[in-house]
Amino acid sequence: MTIYKRTSMCGELNSSNIDQEVVLNGWIAKRRNLGSLIFCDLRDKTGIVQIVFGDDISKEVFDKADSLRSEYVVGIKGVVKRRQAVNDKIATGEIEVFASDLIIYNEADTPPIYIKDGDNVDDNLRLKYRYLDLRKLEMQQALTFRHKVVKLARTYYDENGFTEVETPILIKPTPEGARDYLVPSRVHLGKCYALPQSPQMFKQLLMVGGTDRYFQVAKCFRDEDLRADRQPEFTQIDLEMSFVDVDDVIEIQEGFLKRLFKEVMNVDIVTPIQRMPFDEAMSRYGSDKPDLRFGFELKDIADVVKGQGFKVFDDVIEAGGEVRGICIDNGAATYTRKKIDKLIELSKSYGAKGLVWIKKENGECNSSVNKFFDQVQLTEIGEVFDAKDGDLILICSDRAKVVFDTLGFLRRHIAGELGLLDDSEYKLLWVTDFPLFERDDETGELAAMHHPFTSPRLEDVDLLETNPEQVKAKAYDIVLNGVELGGGSIRIHDRALQTRMFKALGITDEEIESKFGFLVEAFKYGAPPHGGLAYGLDRLVMLLSGRNSIREVMAFPKNQAAQCMVSEAPNDVTEEQLSELGIKKL
């Protein structure tokens, strides 16, 4: 079959191409027969252009044009002309192509989904026919945008002395905070590989091996419950550097982010980027990834309400809990009792038993606790928030985690309801000085907040045995508009300090050997000071391209049940295949 060698892409034609002969290839998006004229919209990954078949062309070509249907794959030869009626809805709306010849490469059945940007199609149907969904311009733009981000990352890190190294996919199971995907071994019956949750240990081994600066566009796997920004397989821009401390890692990343925003978004960001310690972020925003595009900061009112006779507050304070609130500017009129009740219901999913509200209107305070606080006392509470007429105060009292989680959620949820989340505004923030440890909610046992190779601040090392929960880590996250783009830390490179870290976590020598033996062994032969960071590529692309889900920036994502709707994975395997692996079918 003859294939027309295209001279142009559909979406790139404009008025500068008028009177030029062009050759185009693509899919028929739409066809209209007006008798003496046939109009077709031709689509490729760059966009759509209108094709005109007039009665001045050969009958053979005109008849072929008349046979065209949606999604036929064709080649067109023709001349670009100025369009009499401009179509402002498409980029090529000033011009059209008068066809002189046509070749049909392939006919197509009527597609099961309508291939149009913004079409309201069920997600599972979109994912089942993803190869059709990908024909949409918005999907091609997302993939192209992702490509540009990856290309820029590779260029930037190469220019700054990083070597791209691929790390293994079939590895030993290691504790990383989520369940591993396991791959049974046929050669070693009864044993399994694990798919990496991150390249963490291997990139540290690369530092031991003298690679000095490593990066990788790394595939990672985690068997965990899904949500809009989470998939069982995802991609990181992963990196590690030798002979560095926190400032060195952050400086390199700020150079990358500044260049990324400028070249991909044409947005100038200010560097150095603001830094905020973890404790301050939690205290002011109730989150370790605060959104700085609006206010509604948390205020501690324990000293004001203590001993005022309201048992709910007094019991919490006596138990060492928190009483904090947020003030919603001009929220009193917007948030009726019914809407406040909805907020209370939403808060319960974060552990809150309820919310106290105070409205300041016409110089007076009305509250859900009027029986316990008089006007003077309510006014004193309002003064902590600098509340003015028309404002709404929401208060939560409980243990610290519940209060921070609840108010952190509410401030962003309410900002969204009030239209305060401007997607064209980019507020970047480094959150630093995370706790080295945290308590497991269920067991109460001490656990590493990040991983057991994260270095403590040197000034806190002596607290490892005596007061480990007060130890701060040399860890840092980069946050954009309330979403974590990436995170990392300086690693422990001293064997004695690493041993103390393991001891603090209650890890036995046998567990150390079983879980981390190969890395600890490598450190015996001289590990440089090193640290790094990993960006969630899918999340980064999602945010910068204005999408609401990472599925919209991945070619073939899984659905909410972790299934590939195209290939129908996971699927059954034969008893013979299982037998080769020493596995019996259930």
Backbone torsions as a table, in degrees:
resi	resn	phi	psi	omega
1	MET	NA	137.6	175.5
2	THR	-69.6	137.5	175.3
3	ILE	-119.4	122.3	176.5
4	TYR	-68.8	126.9	177.0
5	LYS	-83.4	107.4	-172.2
6	ARG	-66.4	148.7	177.2
7	THR	-104.3	-18.5	-175.1
8	SER	-148.7	160.6	170.3
9	MET	-97.3	148.0	-172.9
10	CYS	-56.0	-50.9	-173.4
11	GLY	-75.8	-5.3	-177.6
12	GLU	-96.8	-6.6	178.9
13	LEU	-72.9	143.4	177.3
14	ASN	-153.2	-170.2	-174.4
15	SER	-63.1	-21.0	178.1
16	SER	-70.4	-14.0	179.8
17	ASN	-94.8	2.7	-176.8
18	ILE	-57.9	135.4	-178.8
19	ASP	75.6	3.0	175.3
20	GLN	-86.7	143.8	171.8
21	GLU	-85.6	133.2	-176.1
22	VAL	-131.1	158.1	172.9
23	VAL	-123.6	126.9	-176.3
24	LEU	-125.0	148.6	172.0
25	ASN	-128.1	147.3	178.1
26	GLY	168.7	-158.9	-178.0
27	TRP	-114.0	144.1	175.7
28	ILE	-77.1	117.1	178.9
29	ALA	-87.3	-32.3	-178.1
30	LYS	-161.6	148.7	179.2
31	ARG	-136.3	137.8	177.9
32	ARG	-135.2	124.8	-180.0
33	ASN	-104.8	116.1	178.8
34	LEU	-106.3	21.6	179.1
35	GLY	93.6	-84.0	180.0
36	SER	-85.8	-10.3	179.5
37	LEU	-131.8	139.6	173.2
38	ILE	-120.9	126.4	178.6
39	PHE	-108.9	135.4	175.7
40	CYS	-132.2	142.7	168.7
41	ASP	-96.6	121.4	-179.6
42	LEU	-103.7	131.5	-175.0
43	ARG	-120.6	137.2	163.3
44	ASP	-134.6	-168.6	-172.0
45	LYS	-68.6	-13.6	-178.3
46	THR	-93.6	-16.1	-178.7
47	GLY	148.2	-161.6	-175.0
48	ILE	-123.3	143.0	172.7
49	VAL	-135.0	146.2	179.6
50	GLN	-84.0	132.2	177.1
51	ILE	-109.1	136.6	179.8
52	VAL	-117.8	126.7	172.5
53	PHE	-108.1	112.0	-178.8
54	GLY	-97.6	173.4	-178.9
55	ASP	-80.0	2.8	177.4
56	ASP	-88.1	-5.8	178.2
57	ILE	-90.4	170.8	-177.2
58	SER	-63.7	151.1	179.9
59	LYS	-60.8	-35.8	-179.6
60	GLU	-61.1	-45.9	-179.9
61	VAL	-67.9	-41.3	-179.3
62	PHE	-63.1	-41.5	179.0
63	ASP	-65.6	-37.8	176.6
64	LYS	-64.2	-39.8	178.0
65	ALA	-63.2	-36.1	179.6
66	ASP	-66.9	-24.1	-178.6
67	SER	-85.4	-7.2	-176.0
68	LEU	-66.5	143.9	176.0
69	ARG	-135.9	170.0	-178.7
70	SER	-55.6	134.0	175.1
71	GLU	74.9	9.3	167.7
72	TYR	-61.8	142.6	-179.8
73	VAL	-99.9	122.5	-169.2
74	VAL	-138.2	164.0	168.6
75	GLY	-120.6	140.7	-175.5
76	ILE	-129.1	135.5	166.2
77	LYS	-112.7	139.8	179.9
78	GLY	-177.2	-177.4	-178.1
79	VAL	-117.2	136.4	179.4
80	VAL	-77.4	130.4	178.7
81	LYS	-128.4	156.8	175.8
82	ARG	-72.3	135.6	-177.8
83	ARG	-82.1	133.9	-178.8
84	GLN	-69.5	-43.9	177.8
85	ALA	-108.5	105.1	-176.3
86	VAL	-66.9	136.2	176.3
87	ASN	-105.8	103.3	-176.5
88	ASP	-73.0	-8.8	-175.5
89	LYS	-81.8	-14.4	178.7
90	ILE	-127.2	152.7	-176.3
91	ALA	-64.4	-27.3	-178.1
92	THR	-96.5	20.3	-171.5
93	GLY	-65.8	-11.2	179.2
94	GLU	-85.3	-15.8	-173.4
95	ILE	-131.6	168.6	171.7
96	GLU	-149.1	163.4	-177.6
97	VAL	-112.8	119.9	175.4
98	PHE	-86.6	112.7	-172.0
99	ALA	-76.3	142.7	173.4
100	SER	-113.4	-21.6	179.7
101	ASP	-152.0	157.4	-175.7
102	LEU	-147.7	136.8	171.6
103	ILE	-127.9	133.4	178.1
104	ILE	-98.5	111.0	179.4
105	TYR	-76.7	-35.6	-175.0
106	ASN	-162.5	135.5	172.0
107	GLU	-83.3	168.4	-177.7
108	ALA	-143.8	141.5	171.0
109	ASP	-69.6	163.5	175.6
110	THR	-62.5	123.0	-175.3
111	PRO	-68.9	148.2	-179.5
112	PRO	-73.9	-14.4	174.4
113	ILE	-127.5	151.5	179.5
114	TYR	-81.7	122.2	-173.6
115	ILE	-90.6	89.4	-177.3
116	LYS	-152.9	135.9	178.4
117	ASP	-57.3	138.4	175.7
118	GLY	76.0	6.3	-179.7
119	ASP	-70.3	136.6	-175.6
120	ASN	-84.8	81.0	-178.4
121	VAL	-107.0	140.9	176.3
122	ASP	-53.7	135.6	-175.5
123	ASP	-57.9	-43.2	-179.0
124	ASN	-65.0	-33.5	177.0
125	LEU	-70.0	-40.8	176.4
126	ARG	-59.7	-42.7	-176.9
127	LEU	-74.4	-31.4	177.7
128	LYS	-65.4	-39.9	179.6
129	TYR	-109.6	47.2	-175.0
130	ARG	-59.7	-33.9	-179.7
131	TYR	-64.1	-23.4	173.0
132	LEU	-85.7	-42.0	178.3
133	ASP	-57.8	-34.4	-178.6
134	LEU	-67.6	-17.1	177.5
135	ARG	-70.5	-17.5	178.4
136	LYS	-63.1	141.7	-178.6
137	LEU	-59.6	-39.6	-178.0
138	GLU	-64.1	-32.7	178.1
139	MET	-74.0	-40.5	177.0
140	GLN	-65.1	-36.6	177.2
141	GLN	-64.9	-37.9	179.4
142	ALA	-65.0	-44.0	179.8
143	LEU	-66.8	-38.0	177.8
144	THR	-66.6	-41.2	177.9
145	PHE	-60.9	-44.8	178.5
146	ARG	-59.9	-44.5	178.6
147	HIS	-57.0	-42.1	-178.1
148	LYS	-66.5	-38.1	178.1
149	VAL	-63.4	-46.0	-179.5
150	VAL	-65.6	-42.8	179.6
151	LYS	-60.8	-43.8	179.4
152	LEU	-65.1	-40.5	179.1
153	ALA	-60.6	-46.1	-179.3
154	ARG	-62.1	-41.8	-179.9
155	THR	-65.4	-46.6	-176.3
156	TYR	-63.2	-49.4	-176.3
157	TYR	-69.5	-32.5	174.1
158	ASP	-61.7	-44.7	-179.4
159	GLU	-65.6	-20.0	-178.6
160	ASN	-106.4	23.9	169.2
161	GLY	85.5	13.9	178.7
162	PHE	-89.3	145.3	175.9
163	THR	-109.2	126.9	178.3
164	GLU	-79.8	122.4	-178.5
165	VAL	-129.9	131.8	175.8
166	GLU	-86.6	129.9	177.3
167	THR	-102.0	161.8	-172.9
168	PRO	-64.7	149.5	173.7
169	ILE	-94.0	-37.8	176.6
170	LEU	-91.0	107.2	-173.9
171	ILE	-131.4	-177.6	175.4
172	LYS	-82.4	138.2	176.0
173	PRO	-56.7	132.5	179.6
174	THR	-135.9	149.6	-179.3
175	PRO	-74.8	116.3	-178.3
176	GLU	-129.6	4.6	176.7
177	GLY	105.2	-12.8	176.9
178	ALA	-135.4	171.0	177.4
179	ARG	-72.5	142.6	176.8
180	ASP	-81.5	149.6	161.5
181	TYR	-85.5	125.4	-175.3
182	LEU	-104.8	144.3	178.8
183	VAL	-123.3	106.4	180.0
184	PRO	-62.0	144.3	179.9
185	SER	-95.9	131.0	175.1
186	ARG	-76.9	-35.1	-177.2
187	VAL	-75.0	-37.7	-178.9
188	HIS	-114.3	82.7	-173.8
189	LEU	-58.8	137.5	179.8
190	GLY	87.2	-5.0	179.3
191	LYS	-115.2	157.2	-176.2
192	CYS	-131.6	148.1	161.7
193	TYR	-84.9	164.0	168.6
194	ALA	-122.3	147.7	171.8
195	LEU	-82.9	137.5	-170.3
196	PRO	-69.4	132.1	170.8
197	GLN	-75.3	-24.0	172.5
198	SER	-167.0	165.3	177.4
199	PRO	-86.1	23.4	-167.4
200	GLN	-48.1	-56.9	-174.0
201	MET	-69.7	-36.2	-178.5
202	PHE	-70.3	-34.1	179.2
203	LYS	-71.7	-29.7	174.0
204	GLN	-69.3	-36.8	175.8
205	LEU	-64.7	-32.8	176.0
206	LEU	-63.8	-34.1	176.6
207	MET	-69.0	-41.5	175.3
208	VAL	-60.3	-34.9	-178.8
209	GLY	-79.4	2.6	173.8
210	GLY	86.1	14.5	-179.6
211	THR	-68.3	-23.0	173.0
212	ASP	73.1	-58.4	176.8
213	ARG	-136.9	118.3	-177.4
214	TYR	-119.8	146.2	164.9
215	PHE	-146.1	163.5	-178.4
216	GLN	-161.1	140.7	167.1
217	VAL	-88.8	96.6	-162.4
218	ALA	-106.3	133.3	173.4
219	LYS	-82.4	133.0	-178.3
220	CYS	-130.4	157.3	-172.8
221	PHE	-139.0	130.4	177.0
222	ARG	-141.8	128.4	179.9
223	ASP	-91.2	87.5	-177.5
224	GLU	-143.6	166.7	-179.3
225	ASP	-63.1	144.4	-173.2
226	LEU	-95.0	160.2	173.2
227	ARG	-156.4	-171.7	-172.5
228	ALA	-60.5	-33.6	-177.1
229	ASP	-112.4	29.4	-178.9
230	ARG	-141.2	135.9	177.1
231	GLN	-136.9	155.6	179.3
232	PRO	-64.6	-30.3	172.5
233	GLU	-124.3	134.6	-175.4
234	PHE	-147.4	176.2	-174.2
235	THR	-125.6	136.9	175.2
236	GLN	-115.3	146.8	160.5
237	ILE	-92.9	104.0	-168.4
238	ASP	-108.0	140.9	-178.8
239	LEU	-153.1	157.9	178.9
240	GLU	-149.6	146.8	-176.3
241	MET	-135.8	143.2	177.2
242	SER	-98.5	154.4	176.1
243	PHE	57.3	48.4	-178.1
244	VAL	-134.2	162.6	168.4
245	ASP	-124.9	-173.0	-172.1
246	VAL	-54.7	-47.6	-175.9
247	ASP	-60.4	-36.1	-178.5
248	ASP	-66.6	-44.3	179.3
249	VAL	-63.6	-45.8	-178.1
250	ILE	-63.8	-39.5	-179.7
251	GLU	-60.8	-44.0	178.5
252	ILE	-62.8	-41.6	-177.9
253	GLN	-69.1	-35.6	178.6
254	GLU	-66.9	-33.7	174.5
255	GLY	-64.1	-41.3	178.2
256	PHE	-64.6	-47.5	-176.9
257	LEU	-65.1	-40.6	178.9
258	LYS	-61.1	-43.9	179.8
259	ARG	-69.9	-39.7	179.3
260	LEU	-60.3	-50.7	-178.3
261	PHE	-63.4	-37.7	-177.6
262	LYS	-72.0	-48.4	-173.0
263	GLU	-79.2	-30.9	-177.5
264	VAL	-96.1	-33.7	-175.4
265	MET	-110.8	-13.2	-171.6
266	ASN	56.7	40.8	178.5
267	VAL	-119.1	129.8	176.8
268	ASP	-91.9	118.6	175.5
269	ILE	-102.4	151.0	-178.1
270	VAL	-89.1	129.6	172.9
271	THR	-121.5	151.1	0.4
272	PRO	-68.4	147.8	179.6
273	ILE	-75.4	142.2	179.7
274	GLN	-54.6	141.1	174.5
275	ARG	-115.8	146.6	179.9
276	MET	-144.2	126.9	177.1
277	PRO	-63.7	150.4	-179.8
278	PHE	-52.3	-46.9	-177.0
279	ASP	-60.3	-39.4	179.2
280	GLU	-68.8	-40.3	179.0
281	ALA	-61.1	-43.0	179.7
282	MET	-67.4	-44.1	-177.1
283	SER	-64.1	-40.0	-175.4
284	ARG	-89.5	-30.5	-171.7
285	TYR	-126.3	-7.5	179.6
286	GLY	69.8	18.8	-175.5
287	SER	-153.4	146.9	174.0
288	ASP	-88.6	6.8	172.7
289	LYS	-137.9	66.2	-171.9
290	PRO	-71.7	145.0	174.0
291	ASP	-92.2	118.1	-174.6
292	LEU	-97.3	10.7	-177.4
293	ARG	-77.3	-7.7	-178.9
294	PHE	-150.9	174.2	-175.4
295	GLY	-90.2	-114.6	-178.6
296	PHE	58.0	43.9	-179.1
297	GLU	-71.7	148.5	177.9
298	LEU	-70.8	142.5	175.6
299	LYS	-126.6	138.2	178.6
300	ASP	-88.0	118.3	-178.5
301	ILE	-115.3	15.5	-176.6
302	ALA	-57.2	-43.1	-177.9
303	ASP	-66.3	-29.5	-177.7
304	VAL	-78.3	-37.6	-173.9
305	VAL	-95.9	-10.9	-176.9
306	LYS	-63.4	133.0	175.6
307	GLY	74.6	15.7	-179.5
308	GLN	-91.4	3.0	175.2
309	GLY	95.3	3.3	177.8
310	PHE	-95.0	105.1	-170.5
311	LYS	-58.9	-36.4	-178.4
312	VAL	-57.6	-48.1	179.7
313	PHE	-68.9	-45.4	-175.7
314	ASP	-62.3	-40.7	-179.4
315	ASP	-64.8	-40.5	179.6
316	VAL	-64.9	-45.1	-178.4
317	ILE	-63.9	-42.2	179.8
318	GLU	-63.3	-32.0	-179.6
319	ALA	-84.1	3.6	178.5
320	GLY	85.9	16.3	-179.4
321	GLY	-86.6	-166.4	-174.6
322	GLU	-121.5	146.8	169.0
323	VAL	-127.6	105.8	-176.9
324	ARG	-135.3	163.6	179.3
325	GLY	-151.6	173.8	174.9
326	ILE	-129.8	150.9	179.5
327	CYS	-113.4	123.3	-178.8
328	ILE	-97.5	111.6	179.6
329	ASP	-57.6	127.4	177.5
330	ASN	55.9	31.4	-176.7
331	GLY	-91.2	-9.9	-174.0
332	ALA	-63.0	-44.4	-177.8
333	ALA	-74.4	-38.0	-176.8
334	THR	-67.3	-41.6	-173.9
335	TYR	-97.6	95.0	174.8
336	THR	-71.3	173.6	177.8
337	ARG	-58.9	-39.2	-179.2
338	LYS	-63.3	-43.2	-179.9
339	LYS	-69.2	-35.6	177.3
340	ILE	-65.5	-39.4	177.1
341	ASP	-59.4	-36.7	177.0
342	LYS	-65.4	-39.2	177.3
343	LEU	-64.0	-38.3	179.1
344	ILE	-64.1	-41.3	178.5
345	GLU	-63.5	-42.2	177.9
346	LEU	-63.3	-36.7	-177.8
347	SER	-67.0	-26.4	-177.9
348	LYS	-63.6	-27.6	178.6
349	SER	-69.4	-13.5	176.9
350	TYR	-102.1	9.5	176.1
351	GLY	98.4	-6.6	-178.5
352	ALA	-70.7	140.4	178.3
353	LYS	-87.9	-14.0	179.7
354	GLY	169.1	-179.3	177.5
355	LEU	-133.9	144.3	169.1
356	VAL	-97.8	135.2	178.5
357	TRP	-123.1	148.4	176.9
358	ILE	-134.4	127.5	174.7
359	LYS	-111.2	132.8	176.2
360	LYS	-106.2	111.8	-177.1
361	GLU	-140.9	134.4	178.0
362	ASN	55.1	37.2	175.6
363	GLY	80.0	-1.1	180.0
364	GLU	-121.5	162.0	179.7
365	CYS	-109.7	127.9	172.5
366	ASN	-112.9	140.5	-170.9
367	SER	-149.4	160.1	173.8
368	SER	-75.0	-7.3	179.2
369	VAL	-122.3	36.3	178.6
370	ASN	-57.9	-29.0	-179.0
371	LYS	-68.6	-20.3	-174.0
372	PHE	-110.2	-20.6	-178.1
373	PHE	-128.7	131.4	177.5
374	ASP	-86.1	-179.0	-176.4
375	GLN	-62.3	-37.0	179.7
376	VAL	-64.1	-45.4	-179.3
377	GLN	-66.7	-42.2	178.3
378	LEU	-64.3	-36.6	178.1
379	THR	-65.1	-39.3	177.7
380	GLU	-61.8	-41.2	177.3
381	ILE	-62.7	-44.4	180.0
382	GLY	-60.2	-32.7	-178.9
383	GLU	-67.0	-29.5	176.8
384	VAL	-61.7	-33.5	-177.7
385	PHE	-95.0	0.7	-172.5
386	ASP	54.3	39.6	-176.5
387	ALA	-68.7	140.7	177.2
388	LYS	-119.9	172.3	-179.7
389	ASP	-56.1	131.6	179.2
390	GLY	96.8	-3.8	-177.7
391	ASP	-88.3	157.6	177.3
392	LEU	-121.9	130.6	176.6
393	ILE	-110.9	131.8	176.1
394	LEU	-117.6	129.6	-173.9
395	ILE	-123.3	136.7	177.1
396	CYS	-125.3	136.7	177.5
397	SER	-130.4	125.3	-178.8
398	ASP	-178.4	-169.0	172.9
399	ARG	-65.1	158.6	-168.8
400	ALA	-54.6	-46.0	-176.0
401	LYS	-60.0	-43.6	-179.5
402	VAL	-64.4	-44.0	-178.9
403	VAL	-63.4	-47.5	-178.8
404	PHE	-66.0	-44.7	-179.9
405	ASP	-62.1	-43.0	-177.1
406	THR	-67.5	-52.0	-177.6
407	LEU	-70.6	-33.2	174.9
408	GLY	-61.4	-41.5	176.1
409	PHE	-66.4	-48.0	-174.4
410	LEU	-61.3	-41.8	-176.2
411	ARG	-62.5	-38.8	-179.1
412	ARG	-78.6	-37.3	179.0
413	HIS	-62.3	-45.8	-179.2
414	ILE	-67.5	-39.0	177.4
415	ALA	-59.5	-38.3	176.8
416	GLY	-65.5	-43.3	179.1
417	GLU	-64.1	-32.0	-178.2
418	LEU	-89.3	2.3	177.5
419	GLY	72.8	30.3	-177.2
420	LEU	-94.9	-1.1	-177.2
421	LEU	-95.1	92.2	-177.7
422	ASP	-84.4	111.2	-176.8
423	ASP	-69.3	-14.2	178.5
424	SER	-89.3	-0.7	178.3
425	GLU	-104.3	131.5	-176.1
426	TYR	-120.6	107.7	179.9
427	LYS	-107.8	104.4	179.8
428	LEU	-95.0	148.8	-177.8
429	LEU	-153.7	135.7	168.2
430	TRP	-92.8	122.9	170.9
431	VAL	-98.8	124.9	-171.9
432	THR	-125.0	175.4	173.2
433	ASP	54.7	50.1	174.7
434	PHE	-67.0	155.2	169.3
435	PRO	-61.1	143.7	177.4
436	LEU	-73.0	-32.7	-177.1
437	PHE	-124.5	161.1	170.1
438	GLU	-143.3	160.2	178.6
439	ARG	-92.6	134.1	175.0
440	ASP	-66.6	128.4	-176.3
441	ASP	-59.7	-34.0	-175.4
442	GLU	-88.5	-46.4	-174.6
443	THR	-94.8	-21.3	-175.8
444	GLY	76.9	2.1	-178.2
445	GLU	-78.8	154.3	178.6
446	LEU	-74.1	135.4	178.4
447	ALA	-138.3	154.7	176.1
448	ALA	-71.0	129.2	-179.8
449	MET	-64.3	-36.9	177.5
450	HIS	-108.1	-79.2	173.2
451	HIS	-155.1	164.0	-171.0
452	PRO	-73.1	2.7	178.1
453	PHE	-103.2	4.3	178.3
454	THR	-73.5	132.1	-176.9
455	SER	-80.3	136.3	170.3
456	PRO	-74.3	159.0	169.4
457	ARG	-62.2	139.4	-175.5
458	LEU	-59.6	-35.0	-178.7
459	GLU	-70.6	-11.9	-179.1
460	ASP	-104.5	-0.8	-172.6
461	VAL	-58.5	-37.5	-176.9
462	ASP	-68.8	-9.5	179.0
463	LEU	-89.7	-5.5	-174.8
464	LEU	-55.9	-41.9	-177.7
465	GLU	-90.2	-30.1	-172.0
466	THR	-94.7	-36.3	-176.7
467	ASN	-150.6	66.0	-171.3
468	PRO	-60.4	-28.3	-178.0
469	GLU	-71.7	-11.6	176.9
470	GLN	-92.5	-4.2	-177.9
471	VAL	-77.3	130.9	176.6
472	LYS	-99.8	149.3	-177.2
473	ALA	-101.1	154.5	170.2
474	LYS	-83.9	64.0	-176.4
475	ALA	-122.1	154.3	-174.0
476	TYR	-154.4	139.4	174.4
477	ASP	-120.7	144.2	172.8
478	ILE	-103.1	125.3	-172.4
479	VAL	-119.0	137.1	175.5
480	LEU	-125.6	117.1	174.8
481	ASN	49.9	42.3	175.5
482	GLY	85.6	8.7	179.4
483	VAL	-125.4	133.5	177.8
484	GLU	-74.2	119.7	176.3
485	LEU	-84.4	-33.0	-177.4
486	GLY	-173.3	169.3	179.8
487	GLY	-159.4	161.2	179.5
488	GLY	-170.3	-168.2	-177.8
489	SER	-164.9	165.4	164.6
490	ILE	-81.9	137.8	-174.7
491	ARG	-96.0	158.2	172.0
492	ILE	-74.6	127.4	177.3
493	HIS	-117.4	-7.3	-179.6
494	ASP	-94.0	125.8	-175.0
495	ARG	-62.2	-39.2	-178.7
496	ALA	-65.1	-42.2	179.3
497	LEU	-68.0	-36.5	178.7
498	GLN	-64.2	-38.4	178.1
499	THR	-63.5	-41.8	178.6
500	ARG	-63.9	-37.2	178.1
501	MET	-63.7	-45.6	178.2
502	PHE	-61.0	-41.6	-179.3
503	LYS	-63.1	-42.3	180.0
504	ALA	-60.8	-31.0	-179.9
505	LEU	-86.8	-1.4	179.6
506	GLY	73.0	23.7	-179.4
507	ILE	-86.4	125.1	-178.1
508	THR	-77.4	164.9	178.0
509	ASP	-59.3	-38.5	-180.0
510	GLU	-64.8	-41.0	178.7
511	GLU	-67.5	-37.9	177.9
512	ILE	-60.0	-46.5	-179.3
513	GLU	-65.5	-41.3	-176.6
514	SER	-69.2	-43.0	-172.4
515	LYS	-91.5	-37.0	-171.1
516	PHE	-127.6	13.9	-170.8
517	GLY	-52.4	-45.9	-174.8
518	PHE	-67.6	-31.0	178.5
519	LEU	-76.0	-43.3	178.3
520	VAL	-62.0	-39.9	177.1
521	GLU	-59.2	-44.0	-178.7
522	ALA	-63.4	-36.2	-178.1
523	PHE	-65.3	-18.9	179.0
524	LYS	-65.3	-20.7	-172.6
525	TYR	-105.7	20.9	172.1
526	GLY	99.2	95.9	178.7
527	ALA	-105.7	131.8	178.5
528	PRO	-75.9	157.9	168.2
529	PRO	-58.6	133.6	-176.4
530	HIS	-155.2	160.4	178.9
531	GLY	-164.8	167.7	-177.3
532	GLY	-164.0	-162.8	-175.6
533	LEU	-162.6	155.4	173.3
534	ALA	-135.2	130.5	172.7
535	TYR	-93.7	142.0	168.3
536	GLY	-79.7	102.0	-174.6
537	LEU	-59.7	-45.3	-177.5
538	ASP	-60.8	-43.6	-179.5
539	ARG	-68.2	-40.5	178.4
540	LEU	-59.5	-48.3	-179.9
541	VAL	-65.5	-39.7	178.5
542	MET	-57.2	-48.5	-176.9
543	LEU	-67.9	-46.0	-176.0
544	LEU	-70.3	-27.1	-179.9
545	SER	-93.5	2.0	175.2
546	GLY	76.5	21.0	177.4
547	ARG	-87.4	163.9	-178.2
548	ASN	-104.5	-6.1	-177.6
549	SER	-148.4	144.3	178.2
550	ILE	-68.5	-17.7	176.3
551	ARG	-61.9	-26.1	-177.5
552	GLU	-78.3	-6.8	178.8
553	VAL	-122.5	14.8	176.3
554	MET	-117.3	140.7	-176.0
555	ALA	-66.8	-50.7	-176.7
556	PHE	-132.1	75.0	-178.6
557	PRO	-78.6	167.9	173.4
558	LYS	-87.2	159.1	175.3
559	ASN	-85.5	-172.2	-176.1
560	GLN	-65.7	-17.3	177.1
561	ALA	-98.4	16.9	179.2
562	ALA	61.6	32.2	178.5
563	GLN	-107.2	143.2	169.2
564	CYS	-88.5	110.6	-174.7
565	MET	-73.5	-20.9	179.0
566	VAL	-75.4	-54.0	-175.7
567	SER	-91.7	-6.6	-178.4
568	GLU	62.9	32.7	173.2
569	ALA	-89.6	146.2	-2.2
570	PRO	-74.2	155.8	-176.6
571	ASN	-142.4	172.6	-179.8
572	ASP	-66.5	149.9	170.7
573	VAL	-121.1	161.6	-175.8
574	THR	-75.7	157.9	176.3
575	GLU	-62.0	-31.9	178.6
576	GLU	-64.5	-43.4	178.6
577	GLN	-63.0	-42.7	179.1
578	LEU	-65.7	-38.8	-179.5
579	SER	-61.4	-38.3	178.4
580	GLU	-61.6	-25.9	-179.6
581	LEU	-96.7	2.1	-179.4
582	GLY	73.5	29.5	-177.2
583	ILE	-117.5	136.4	175.7
584	LYS	-95.1	141.5	178.7
585	LYS	-75.1	136.6	179.6
586	LEU	-69.5	NA	NA
